[in-house]
Amino acid sequence: MSRPAVPEPDWWCEDPERWELLEFDGRNDDNGLPIDIRWENRQQVLEALILMPEPGIGDFARYLLAQETESHGHSWGFRHSIELAALLVAEERRTEDVWLLWNAVCRSFDTWCGLPHRLLLSAGVARTVEYVRSSEHPQRENLLGHLEQMDATDDEVARTLAEQRRYYSAALRELAGE
């Protein structure tokens, strides 16, 4: 059985008031297990954004990553939708997004193990480290220590982003039968 299609990315991007339709909605199912009733819709939108990138989606991608982070904190396991959202945010290469990405990485054991930590350095290794070092964020020391332990160059980070983009684009096209 196929899932009902959600609107295309441009529909979501043209009106930020629609984003609340993708907001994390954590509940418990009949067996008491945690669920997020909107995760599948978010995943479809994220998959569409990977396949058909929209210009200027930074705020939308950040919103989706925040929702995925909440969802992953509510339940167990790892869905690749959080990785898609993190990739879209990382591709914006904004230093201030390091905190949103760090929050996603640290959300659970599963996100710590599942998300590529090099995404944290997407704005540039030296630039990101300096940005974190000069911040007064409460997680500054934790993130700074982690970044300083990472052995990565700007080229390796760019390669990670490109590889993630290629992998997910190919996998999603294959699933769609293209």
Steps between C-alpha positions, in 0.01 A plus 500: 500500500646834400484802724292799396708766329564830671530824304822574312777705668413824322152491658656482846764761426260764372319537834678438834163484677452159336805362677300432816337214306839327527557584866609224737193348665615245755248259640479142615336226296250245632787297645645800681791533257613848397408619151511822303192510282658739247836334443398339171381830353826670603697213352319533166570873491866445591537233231346734244738778605796267446374397156386846390695758696320829544697824516483692826371217720732571792236605750272215394785248531587633846134468603488141372822410682363643824185288459702188419720563803193522725358185343822307555502609864146370546554152359768239455704421195629693204309605191696635208266797485710673767809444288326648196402807701851533646650473152272775366596725792871421466492579128410858592849522659398752768714503813205576730333174391766305690282521813195356325714223352665435838159473663400243238821299543465498881126433513536129567742211485355413161551848351851513646581176320298566184574858402831582331683727743685671216175682422581712806794646307309582183566874528875431498719338760691806625200730466274267699754438775563874535126573502439244777808613695378863504140416591338502841269210422446265798625205290811686387756291689340168406479584131842664490661194656327276248595716201861519612515119517365463148772456244345655190595744228271727302548272199397193701192680630404609147552142382274373781224741397533404133504127582190531720320693226596242234411203720155624594419629152591163347320296768182707475501484119544124517209468745286710266591268212688764304 
